[in-house]
Amino acid sequence: MMKSHVIGTLVAMAAAGLLAAGCQKKPESQPASQPAARQPVAGEPAPAAAGGLVPVEISLPAPLFEGTPKPVDDPQIEKPLGKRRPPFLAPPGTVNLALGRAVTSSDSAPVIGDLEQITDGKKEGTDGGFVELGGGKQWVQIDLGSPCTIYAVAVWHYHKQARAYRRVVVQIAADQDMLSNIRTIYNSDRDNTLGLGVGKDKDYVDTHEGRLMDAGGATGQFVRLYSNGNTANDANHYIEVEVYGKRAP
């Protein structure tokens, strides 16, 4: 009787110990769940890049090259990128300040077209869609209407044929005579033919993407673009000029 009681007690104690051990057992560690990747939503603005910058929306016309473009054999002309230009980043709220703004020129009576076409927003470059100035040194100038912070200037000269425009210089200034607070953002005049200083930039073959020039946040109201003929003839052409920035407070 005593032996049976002792055995029963031991069995009860063992069972209680197992139960306690089971209650105190730590659950096996589970890997932390990862949030699902967020999918982009159609029509949603592009996410801000580092530093709060966002891609500037630049609409491009259709390519117009007729036939197979012949390579331009000139060491002063940069080689084509061979792919789409990477997005240009600027502060939110950056827009084309040149749209519809007044245009003046060293050639007040263009051979083809009207100066107003240079800021009308049309970049197709088809027949009648460009302005032709006389030969030699010429310039066009855009009055933005008020002082602005400028992040980039884009220009479409002529993209129906593969050609490069010579001695392209782009300057920003506070006054229409280009005397105050001048900032040169592009200069391919390597022999100083225009008298604006020796440039280190290369000429380039114009395409439907145009040429985007970083202005680095320069402040000014007037943007002037020079050229001196092209690899096909002595004429100077402009389809469209866009100035991306924000108006100063």
N, C-alpha and C positions, 0 to 999 in steps of 0.2 A: 504494500500500500504506500509506504514511504518512498520506495524506489519509483513507483509509477508517478507519484506526485512530483518528485524531483525532475524526472524526465519531461513531464508536461510543462513544468516551469521553464526549463531550459529551451524547449521548443518555442514557447511563447515569447521568451526574451529574444531568441534568434529572429523570429518573425518581426518583432518590433524593431530590431536593429536594421533589418533589410528595408523595412518600410521607411524608416528615418533616413537611411542612406539614399533611398530613391527620391525622397522629398528634397534633399539637399543637393542632388546632382545638378551641375550646371548644364544648361543646354549647349549643344555644339554650336560653335561660332558660325554664323552665316555671312557670306559676302554682302557688303552693302549694296543695295539696289541702286543702279545708275539711272538717272532720268533719261527718258527717251529724247533723241535728238529732235530739236524743233524744226519743223518743216516750214520753208518759206510760204507766205501767203500771197496769192496773186494780187498785184496792185499795191502791195505794201512797199513803203520806201526802203531803199537799200540801207543796211545797218551801218552805223557810223564806224569809221576806221579809227586807228590809233590817233589820239589827239583830238577826237571829236570831228574829224574831217569826213566828208562824204563825197562820193563820185559826182562830178558835174555832168548833167545830162546834156549831151551834144548830139543833135540829130544830124545824120549824114545822108547825102544824096546817093543815088545809085551810081556805080562805076560807069565811066563813059569811054574808056580807052577803046579806040577803034582798031580791030585787028590785033596783032601781037606787038606790044610796045618794044621799040628798039632800045637796047641799053645805051645810056649816055656815058661814053668813055671819057671821063674827066676826073683827075685825082682830087679836084676841089669839090666834087659832088658826092655826097654821102651815099653809101649803099642802101638800097631799100631794106626796111625792117623785115619784110617777108611775112608779116602777120599783123593782126589788128593792133592798133595803138593801145597801150594799157590805159585804164581810166585815169582821169585827172582828178585829184582830190583837192577839195577846198572847203572852207567853213560852210555850214548850212545857211541857206538863204542866198547863195551865190547865183546870179542870173546874168543873162546877156544884156548888158547895159547899152549896147550900140543899136539895138533894134529900133528902126525908125528915126534914128538921130541924124542930124544934119551932117552932110559931107562936103568938104571943099577939096580943091586939088590944084596942083601946079599947072594942070591943063584944064582950063575952065570949059573948054569945048571938046569933049571926047570925040574920037573918031567914030566910035560905036557906043551906043547906050547912053544912059544918064547916070550921073553920080548918085542919085537917090537909090539906084539898084544895089549899091554896095552894102546898104543896111536894111534891105527890104525883107530879109529872112529867106530868100530863095537862092538855093545853092546848086540847082540842077546843072547849070553850066551849058545848057543846050544853046542852039543858035538864037541870038537875041537875048540871052540870059547872062551876058557879061558886059563889062565896060572896057573899052580899049582906049588907052591914052597914047599920046605920041611917043616917038622913039627917044632914046637917051634917058637922062636922069629925070624921073618923075616921082611925085608923091601924092597920096591921098590922106586926108585928115578928118577925123571924126570928133565932133564936139559932144561930149557926154552930158552937157547941160549943167553939171555941178561937180564939185570935187568928189572923187570916188576912190575906194580902195580896190585895186585891180590885181587879180590873181593870175589871169591868163589872157592872151590875145590869140585868136584863131583867124587864119586868112586862107581863102580859096582864090588862087590866081586864075588858073585855067587847067581843068583836068580832063579835057577831051583827048589830048595827046600827051605823050610822055615828054615833058620838057621841064627845064629848071630855069628859074628866074634869077638873074644876076644881081649881086650887090644888094641883097635885101637887108634893110635896116628898119627896125621898129623902135620908136621912142615914145615916151609918155612925158607930158609936161603939164604945168599948172596954167600956162597961158597959150593963146593961139599962135603966137610967134615963136614958140618953142625956145624960150629964153630962161624961164624960171623953173627951178626944181626938175631939171631934165633927167630922165632915167632911160638908158638904152637897154632893152631886154633882148635884142637880137641884132647881130651885125655880121654879115658875110662879105663885106667889102674889104677884102684882104689887101688891096693895094691903095685904099683910101681915095678912090676915084671920086666919091661923093663929098669928101672933105669933112666927114663926120668922125674920123678916127679909124684906125686899122682894126678890122674885125677878126675874130678867131673862129666864128661859126662857119659851117660849110653851106654851100648851095645844096638844094634838094630837089628831087623830081616831084612835081605837084601831083597829087592824087585826089580822089573823091573824099578822102579824110581831111584834106586841107593840112595846114601846118599849125600846130598848137605850141605856143611859146609861153613859157613860165614867166610871169611878171613879178613873182615874189612878194605880192602885197604892196606894190608901189602905189603912191597916192598921186592923182592928177585928174585933169578934166579933158585933156586933149590927147589923142593918140594919132601919131603920124607914121605912115608906112611908105618907105622908099623902095624903088627898084630901078634897074637900068637895063632893060631889054631881057631877052631870054635866049636859050640855046637854039631856038628855031628862027627868031627874027629879032628886030630891034624894038618891037612894040612892048608895052606894059599893059597887063590885063588884071582885072579884079572881078571876081564873081560875088564874093561876100566877105565881110569882116565882122567878127564877133568879139566883143570885149566882155569877159566874165569877171564880175566883181560885185561890190555892194556900195551903195551910196553912203558917203560919210555923214555922220549925224549933223 
